[in-house]
Amino acid sequence: MTEQAVKPTRRGRATQEAIDAAARKVIAEKGFLKMTVSDIVKEAGKSPASFYNYYDSKEALLESWARQFQEEARRRVSEGERGGDTRERVHAAARGHWETYREHLAEMVGVFQLAMINDDFARVWDELSREAVDGIVHGVSRAQEKGYCPGQDPRLVARAIVSMLHQFCYENLANGRAADADDEACIATLTEIWYRAVYWR
């Protein structure tokens, strides 16, 4: 699944943005699995050829979105983690993931659905999740040097935390629940569970 080269013109960017916006709307209404390229271009008021100028398939579109999610989450976490004590850095990381997931909810629901049934896309998602896992592994290893989390496999702990982040966000934001979700309470809960999973003796 590879995204095709995008024409670096103002009109080209506007067309791709229209396609992306239409796809998000269709996903929100029908879900990714039922969505077709025909649905997307009809909603966007574009031709199928316009879609294929930017994406090889709806799966390639979703992969592009997943990579955008990764970049946005990385930026937010990096900005939030500057300074502060350990708990504050965990809180910043939890906030970064939650807020990025909320902002990209339609596409993340699509990612969740496709990764469950498509082995190729599951491998893409594993690759994208690996960066977060590796970062948490580093944090767990440093905590263990100070006597925390003794005897635990840092990578398994990290994978459990990343899985919790993804599933928790899905359960509390997808399927019409986003409007009622208490952002601060959810972020505080993620922070507490993450922190307690690592910083114990």
DAWO-V641935 format. One record per residue. N is the residue number from 1. SS is DSSP state (2 for helix, 1 for strand, 0 for the rest). PHI is phi in whole degrees, -180 to 180 (999 if undefined). Layout:
BEGIN
N & SS & PHI
N & SS & PHI
END
This chain:
BEGIN
1 & 0 & 999
2 & 0 & -130
3 & 1 & -80
4 & 0 & -74
5 & 0 & -63
6 & 0 & -98
7 & 0 & -67
8 & 0 & -82
9 & 0 & -119
10 & 2 & -62
11 & 2 & -65
12 & 2 & -63
13 & 2 & -64
14 & 2 & -64
15 & 2 & -65
16 & 2 & -64
17 & 2 & -63
18 & 2 & -66
19 & 2 & -65
20 & 2 & -62
21 & 2 & -63
22 & 2 & -65
23 & 2 & -63
24 & 2 & -62
25 & 2 & -66
26 & 2 & -65
27 & 2 & -60
28 & 2 & -62
29 & 2 & -88
30 & 2 & -116
31 & 0 & 87
32 & 0 & -66
33 & 0 & -65
34 & 0 & -89
35 & 0 & -71
36 & 0 & -122
37 & 2 & -61
38 & 2 & -60
39 & 2 & -61
40 & 2 & -65
41 & 2 & -70
42 & 2 & -64
43 & 2 & -64
44 & 2 & -80
45 & 0 & 72
46 & 0 & -121
47 & 0 & -90
48 & 2 & -56
49 & 2 & -60
50 & 2 & -63
51 & 2 & -60
52 & 2 & -74
53 & 0 & -69
54 & 0 & -116
55 & 1 & -137
56 & 0 & -73
57 & 0 & -167
58 & 2 & -68
59 & 2 & -67
60 & 2 & -66
61 & 2 & -60
62 & 2 & -66
63 & 2 & -63
64 & 2 & -59
65 & 2 & -64
66 & 2 & -61
67 & 2 & -70
68 & 2 & -65
69 & 2 & -59
70 & 2 & -59
71 & 2 & -65
72 & 2 & -68
73 & 2 & -63
74 & 2 & -59
75 & 2 & -64
76 & 2 & -67
77 & 2 & -65
78 & 2 & -61
79 & 2 & -67
80 & 2 & -76
81 & 0 & -85
82 & 0 & -68
83 & 0 & 75
84 & 0 & 83
85 & 0 & -86
86 & 2 & -61
87 & 2 & -62
88 & 2 & -65
89 & 2 & -71
90 & 2 & -64
91 & 2 & -61
92 & 2 & -63
93 & 2 & -67
94 & 2 & -64
95 & 2 & -63
96 & 2 & -59
97 & 2 & -68
98 & 2 & -60
99 & 2 & -67
100 & 2 & -69
101 & 2 & -62
102 & 2 & -61
103 & 2 & -65
104 & 0 & -114
105 & 2 & -61
106 & 2 & -59
107 & 2 & -71
108 & 2 & -71
109 & 2 & -64
110 & 2 & -62
111 & 2 & -59
112 & 2 & -60
113 & 2 & -65
114 & 2 & -70
115 & 2 & -64
116 & 2 & -74
117 & 2 & -124
118 & 0 & -120
119 & 2 & -62
120 & 2 & -63
121 & 2 & -74
122 & 2 & -60
123 & 2 & -68
124 & 2 & -62
125 & 2 & -66
126 & 2 & -61
127 & 2 & -63
128 & 2 & -69
129 & 2 & -76
130 & 2 & -60
131 & 2 & -61
132 & 2 & -65
133 & 2 & -61
134 & 2 & -60
135 & 2 & -64
136 & 2 & -72
137 & 2 & -56
138 & 2 & -60
139 & 2 & -65
140 & 2 & -65
141 & 2 & -62
142 & 2 & -65
143 & 2 & -65
144 & 2 & -66
145 & 2 & -63
146 & 0 & -99
147 & 0 & 95
148 & 0 & -86
149 & 0 & 52
150 & 0 & -67
151 & 0 & 77
152 & 0 & -94
153 & 0 & -77
154 & 2 & -55
155 & 2 & -71
156 & 2 & -67
157 & 2 & -61
158 & 2 & -64
159 & 2 & -64
160 & 2 & -65
161 & 2 & -67
162 & 2 & -64
163 & 2 & -62
164 & 2 & -62
165 & 2 & -58
166 & 2 & -63
167 & 2 & -68
168 & 2 & -63
169 & 2 & -62
170 & 2 & -62
171 & 2 & -65
172 & 2 & -100
173 & 2 & -120
174 & 0 & -78
175 & 0 & 57
176 & 0 & 81
177 & 0 & -89
178 & 2 & -61
179 & 2 & -64
180 & 2 & -99
181 & 0 & -72
182 & 0 & -88
183 & 2 & -55
184 & 2 & -67
185 & 2 & -67
186 & 2 & -68
187 & 2 & -64
188 & 2 & -62
189 & 2 & -67
190 & 2 & -59
191 & 2 & -60
192 & 2 & -64
193 & 2 & -67
194 & 2 & -61
195 & 2 & -62
196 & 2 & -69
197 & 2 & -69
198 & 2 & -113
199 & 0 & -95
200 & 0 & -140
201 & 0 & -125
END
